[in-house]
Amino acid sequence: MAKNLVTGGMGFFGLYLARELLADGEEVVLFQRRRELPPSAADLKGKVEIFSSDIGNSMHVVEAAKKYNVNCIYHAAALLSKDCDENAMAGFRVNVVGTMNVLEAARILGIKDVIFVSSGATYGIANPPRNVYNDTPQKTENMYSTTKVCCERLGEQYHRQYSVNFRAVRYAMIVGPTRQISYYYGDWSGIIERTAQGKPYTAHSDPTSPCAYIYIKDAVRALIDLRRANESKLRQRVYNAHGFMATLTGVAETIKKHIPDAQITFDWDKSEQMRLANSSINYEMDNTVAFEDFGYQPRYLLDEMVKDFIKEVRAGRAG
């Protein structure tokens, strides 16, 4: 039975990854600063181990991996764009040094697999290409995307130099219950989560601008399937995974199919900052290489995503 260390384990991605691994019969250790599971993860109580520590401390990472004798590290710990912009040094310490610590722990302890959560932000923020392929040149434009590209290259180097089985997936806008509902990027999850809770929701993003969606359950499944893929079938270490394109208008219409009395209004913020935020997620990732190499294809398109999202929220998995 595989035993997995999940860094950023109590974050949005980490908790859903833990659920999927447990459902597959694997064991999970959550590596996180917090000591207690959040209320939205009450279903995991007694099913996971918790190691409360600091990803920026190399000895803490080695200690956790050694204590639980893990054979795979899923590395999801990261500071996101806003936090990296506010404190570049903190972004570097958590994102880059944290990744180096994970790779070093794998090297020192002989842990075969390091599976990394990367980002489509590496293709550009202000004006990304409308269609993104695995060989599209990366273009870093903020601290967050810079750290993600750096982590990808470090992982590839540890694979070349030390045979660490580094594999990664780049995603665009991952949505699902408990995703942070921030002002500039939160509408894509918030419009579903809040209405599923019976609350009104006002969206400030451009309601006509398409967004590159991927539902959290597809995102974690892609990562797990990549980890289990036969090495002989993989042409690279990092893959793109995409769900579907949708506008907020289209999402609102789909919500009302399932929640007819949902109260949704639009107060479009036409500032340059909002325009850039909307532009940064208005691209479609091509799934061809991921499908050919490890069978990835999205299971949750717009209607399936909204329906399952609502069910998850009503089961208590909301922020």
C-alpha positions as CSV (number, residue, x, y, z in Angstrom):
1,M,0.0,0.0,0.0
2,A,1.4,3.4,-1.0
3,K,2.1,5.9,1.7
4,N,1.9,9.5,0.6
5,L,3.2,12.8,2.1
6,V,1.0,15.7,0.8
7,T,2.6,19.1,1.4
8,G,0.1,22.0,1.7
9,G,-2.1,19.1,2.9
10,M,-4.8,21.2,4.4
11,G,-5.2,23.5,1.5
12,F,-7.9,23.4,-1.1
13,F,-5.9,21.1,-3.4
14,G,-4.3,19.0,-0.7
15,L,-7.6,18.0,1.0
16,Y,-9.2,16.8,-2.2
17,L,-6.1,15.0,-3.2
18,A,-6.1,13.2,0.2
19,R,-9.7,12.1,-0.4
20,E,-8.9,10.7,-3.7
21,L,-5.9,8.8,-2.5
22,L,-7.8,7.4,0.5
23,A,-10.6,6.3,-1.9
24,D,-7.9,4.4,-3.9
25,G,-6.8,2.5,-0.7
26,E,-3.6,4.5,-0.1
27,E,-2.4,6.1,3.1
28,V,-2.0,9.8,3.5
29,V,0.1,12.1,5.7
30,L,-0.8,15.8,5.6
31,F,2.2,18.2,5.9
32,Q,0.9,21.6,7.0
33,R,1.5,24.4,9.5
34,R,-1.9,23.8,11.0
35,R,-2.4,21.2,13.6
36,E,-6.1,20.6,13.2
37,L,-8.3,19.7,10.2
38,P,-10.6,22.6,9.1
39,P,-14.4,22.1,9.5
40,S,-14.7,21.4,5.8
41,A,-12.5,18.3,6.2
42,A,-14.3,16.7,9.1
43,D,-14.8,13.6,6.8
44,L,-11.0,13.0,7.0
45,K,-10.7,12.9,10.8
46,G,-9.1,9.6,11.9
47,K,-8.3,8.7,8.3
48,V,-5.1,10.8,7.8
49,E,-1.9,11.5,9.8
50,I,-1.0,15.2,10.3
51,F,2.6,16.4,10.5
52,S,2.5,20.1,11.5
53,S,5.7,21.9,10.3
54,D,7.3,24.3,7.9
55,I,8.0,23.5,4.3
56,G,10.8,26.0,4.3
57,N,12.8,24.0,6.8
58,S,14.6,21.1,5.1
59,M,15.0,19.1,8.3
60,H,11.3,19.2,8.9
61,V,10.6,17.8,5.5
62,V,13.1,15.0,5.9
63,E,11.8,14.2,9.4
64,A,8.2,13.9,8.2
65,A,9.1,11.7,5.2
66,K,11.4,9.5,7.4
67,K,9.0,9.2,10.3
68,Y,6.1,7.9,8.1
69,N,8.3,6.0,5.7
70,V,6.6,7.5,2.7
71,N,7.2,6.4,-0.9
72,C,5.7,9.4,-2.7
73,I,5.6,13.1,-2.0
74,Y,2.8,15.1,-3.6
75,H,4.0,18.7,-3.4
76,A,1.1,21.1,-3.4
77,A,2.4,23.7,-0.8
78,A,2.8,27.2,-2.3
79,L,2.1,30.8,-1.9
80,L,-0.2,32.1,-4.6
81,S,0.2,35.3,-6.8
82,K,-1.1,37.9,-4.3
83,D,1.1,36.7,-1.5
84,C,4.2,36.4,-3.7
85,D,3.6,39.9,-5.0
86,E,3.3,41.3,-1.5
87,N,6.4,39.5,-0.3
88,A,8.8,38.1,-2.9
89,M,11.2,36.7,-0.4
90,A,8.4,34.7,1.3
91,G,7.3,33.5,-2.1
92,F,10.8,32.3,-2.9
93,R,11.2,30.6,0.5
94,V,7.9,28.7,0.4
95,N,7.7,27.9,-3.4
96,V,11.3,27.4,-4.5
97,V,13.2,26.5,-1.2
98,G,10.2,24.4,-0.2
99,T,10.5,22.5,-3.5
100,M,14.2,22.1,-3.1
101,N,13.6,20.7,0.4
102,V,11.2,18.1,-1.0
103,L,13.6,17.1,-3.8
104,E,16.5,16.8,-1.3
105,A,14.4,14.7,1.0
106,A,13.5,12.4,-1.9
107,R,17.2,12.1,-2.8
108,I,18.5,11.6,0.7
109,L,15.9,9.0,1.7
110,G,15.5,7.3,-1.7
111,I,11.9,8.3,-2.1
112,K,11.2,7.5,-5.7
113,D,8.3,9.8,-6.6
114,V,7.9,13.6,-6.3
115,I,4.6,14.8,-7.9
116,F,4.3,18.5,-8.3
117,V,1.4,21.0,-8.7
118,S,2.4,23.6,-11.3
119,S,0.5,26.4,-13.0
120,G,-0.6,27.6,-16.4
121,A,0.4,31.1,-15.2
122,T,3.9,30.1,-16.5
123,Y,2.6,30.8,-20.0
124,G,2.0,34.5,-19.3
125,I,-0.3,36.8,-17.2
126,A,-1.0,39.9,-19.2
127,N,-1.6,38.4,-22.7
128,P,-1.2,34.6,-22.7
129,P,-1.7,32.7,-26.0
130,R,-5.3,31.8,-26.7
131,N,-4.3,28.2,-27.2
132,V,-1.6,26.7,-25.1
133,Y,0.2,23.5,-26.0
134,N,2.8,21.5,-24.0
135,D,5.6,23.0,-26.2
136,T,4.3,26.6,-25.9
137,P,7.1,28.8,-24.6
138,Q,6.8,29.8,-21.0
139,K,6.7,33.5,-20.1
140,T,7.0,34.5,-16.5
141,E,5.5,37.9,-15.6
142,N,5.2,37.8,-11.8
143,M,6.9,36.3,-8.8
144,Y,4.4,33.4,-8.6
145,S,4.9,32.2,-12.2
146,T,8.7,32.7,-11.9
147,T,8.8,30.4,-8.9
148,K,6.7,27.7,-10.6
149,V,9.0,27.7,-13.7
150,C,12.0,27.5,-11.3
151,C,10.5,24.5,-9.5
152,E,9.8,22.7,-12.8
153,R,13.4,23.1,-13.9
154,L,14.7,21.9,-10.4
155,G,12.5,18.8,-10.6
156,E,13.8,18.0,-14.1
157,Q,17.4,18.4,-12.9
158,Y,16.9,16.1,-9.9
159,H,15.4,13.6,-12.4
160,R,18.5,13.8,-14.6
161,Q,21.1,14.0,-11.9
162,Y,19.6,11.8,-9.1
163,S,16.8,9.7,-10.9
164,V,14.1,11.3,-8.7
165,N,10.9,10.5,-10.5
166,F,9.7,14.1,-10.7
167,R,6.4,14.6,-12.6
168,A,4.1,17.6,-12.6
169,V,0.9,19.0,-14.0
170,R,0.2,22.6,-15.0
171,Y,-3.4,23.8,-14.4
172,A,-5.3,27.0,-15.2
173,M,-8.2,27.9,-13.0
174,I,-8.9,25.1,-10.6
175,V,-12.3,25.5,-9.0
176,G,-14.2,23.7,-6.2
177,P,-15.4,24.0,-2.6
178,T,-13.1,25.9,-0.2
179,R,-11.0,27.6,-3.0
180,Q,-10.2,31.0,-1.8
181,I,-12.8,33.5,-3.0
182,S,-10.6,36.5,-3.6
183,Y,-11.8,39.7,-5.4
184,Y,-9.9,39.3,-8.7
185,Y,-10.0,35.5,-9.1
186,G,-12.7,34.3,-6.7
187,D,-15.8,34.7,-8.9
188,W,-15.2,31.4,-10.8
189,S,-15.6,29.3,-7.6
190,G,-17.6,31.8,-5.5
191,I,-20.5,32.1,-7.8
192,I,-21.2,28.4,-7.3
193,E,-20.2,28.0,-3.6
194,R,-22.1,30.9,-2.3
195,T,-25.3,30.2,-4.2
196,A,-25.1,26.5,-3.2
197,Q,-25.1,27.8,0.4
198,G,-28.3,29.7,-0.3
199,K,-26.5,33.1,-0.3
200,P,-26.7,35.8,-2.9
201,Y,-23.6,36.4,-5.0
202,T,-22.3,39.5,-6.9
203,A,-19.6,38.8,-9.5
204,H,-17.2,41.6,-10.5
205,S,-15.3,39.8,-13.3
206,D,-16.2,40.3,-17.0
207,P,-19.3,38.1,-17.4
208,T,-18.5,37.5,-21.1
209,S,-14.8,36.6,-20.7
210,P,-14.1,32.9,-21.1
211,C,-12.2,31.2,-18.3
212,A,-10.0,28.0,-18.6
213,Y,-11.8,25.9,-16.0
214,I,-10.7,22.6,-14.4
215,Y,-12.8,21.1,-11.6
216,I,-10.8,20.0,-8.5
217,K,-11.7,16.4,-8.9
218,D,-10.3,16.2,-12.4
219,A,-7.2,18.1,-11.3
220,V,-6.3,15.7,-8.5
221,R,-7.2,12.7,-10.7
222,A,-4.8,13.9,-13.4
223,L,-2.0,14.2,-10.8
224,I,-2.6,10.7,-9.5
225,D,-2.9,9.1,-12.9
226,L,0.4,10.8,-14.0
227,R,2.1,9.4,-10.9
228,R,0.9,5.8,-11.8
229,A,1.7,6.1,-15.5
230,N,4.3,3.7,-17.0
231,E,7.6,5.6,-17.4
232,S,8.0,4.1,-20.9
233,K,4.9,6.0,-22.1
234,L,6.0,9.4,-20.8
235,R,7.7,11.8,-23.2
236,Q,8.3,14.6,-20.6
237,R,8.2,15.4,-16.9
238,V,5.5,18.2,-17.0
239,Y,2.1,18.1,-18.6
240,N,-0.8,20.5,-19.2
241,A,-4.3,19.4,-18.0
242,H,-7.4,21.4,-18.9
243,G,-11.1,21.0,-18.3
244,F,-13.3,23.3,-20.4
245,M,-13.9,26.9,-21.3
246,A,-16.9,28.8,-19.8
247,T,-18.0,32.4,-19.2
248,L,-19.5,33.5,-15.9
249,T,-22.8,34.1,-17.8
250,G,-22.8,30.5,-18.9
251,V,-21.9,29.3,-15.3
252,A,-24.8,31.4,-13.9
253,E,-27.3,29.9,-16.4
254,T,-26.1,26.4,-15.4
255,I,-26.4,27.1,-11.7
256,K,-30.0,28.2,-12.2
257,K,-30.8,24.9,-13.8
258,H,-29.9,23.3,-10.5
259,I,-30.8,26.1,-8.1
260,P,-33.7,28.0,-9.8
261,D,-33.9,30.6,-7.1
262,A,-30.2,31.4,-7.0
263,Q,-29.6,35.1,-6.6
264,I,-26.8,36.2,-8.9
265,T,-25.9,39.7,-10.0
266,F,-23.1,41.2,-12.0
267,D,-21.3,44.4,-11.1
268,W,-18.5,44.3,-13.7
269,D,-15.3,46.0,-12.5
270,K,-13.8,47.5,-15.7
271,S,-10.5,48.5,-14.1
272,E,-7.2,47.6,-15.8
273,Q,-6.4,45.3,-12.9
274,M,-9.6,43.3,-13.4
275,R,-9.0,43.2,-17.2
276,L,-5.6,41.7,-16.6
277,A,-7.0,39.2,-14.1
278,N,-9.6,38.1,-16.6
279,S,-7.1,38.0,-19.5
280,S,-4.7,35.8,-17.5
281,I,-7.1,32.9,-17.4
282,N,-8.6,33.3,-20.9
283,Y,-6.7,30.6,-22.7
284,E,-7.4,27.0,-23.6
285,M,-4.9,24.3,-22.7
286,D,-4.5,21.4,-25.2
287,N,-4.9,17.9,-23.5
288,T,-3.6,15.8,-26.4
289,V,-0.2,14.9,-24.9
290,A,-1.6,14.1,-21.4
291,F,-4.3,11.9,-23.0
292,E,-1.8,10.1,-25.2
293,D,0.8,9.6,-22.5
294,F,-1.3,8.8,-19.4
295,G,-5.0,8.8,-20.5
296,Y,-6.1,12.1,-19.0
297,Q,-9.4,13.5,-20.1
298,P,-11.8,15.6,-18.1
299,R,-14.8,14.0,-16.6
300,Y,-16.5,17.1,-15.2
301,L,-17.5,19.6,-17.9
302,L,-19.7,22.6,-17.1
303,D,-23.0,20.9,-16.1
304,E,-21.3,17.9,-14.3
305,M,-19.0,20.3,-12.5
306,V,-21.8,22.6,-11.2
307,K,-23.9,19.7,-10.1
308,D,-21.1,18.0,-8.2
309,F,-19.9,21.3,-6.8
310,I,-23.4,22.0,-5.3
311,K,-23.5,18.4,-3.9
312,E,-20.1,18.9,-2.2
313,V,-21.0,22.2,-0.7
314,R,-24.3,20.8,0.7
315,A,-22.3,17.8,2.2
316,G,-20.4,20.4,4.3
317,R,-17.2,20.8,2.2
318,A,-17.4,24.6,1.9
319,G,-15.3,27.4,3.1
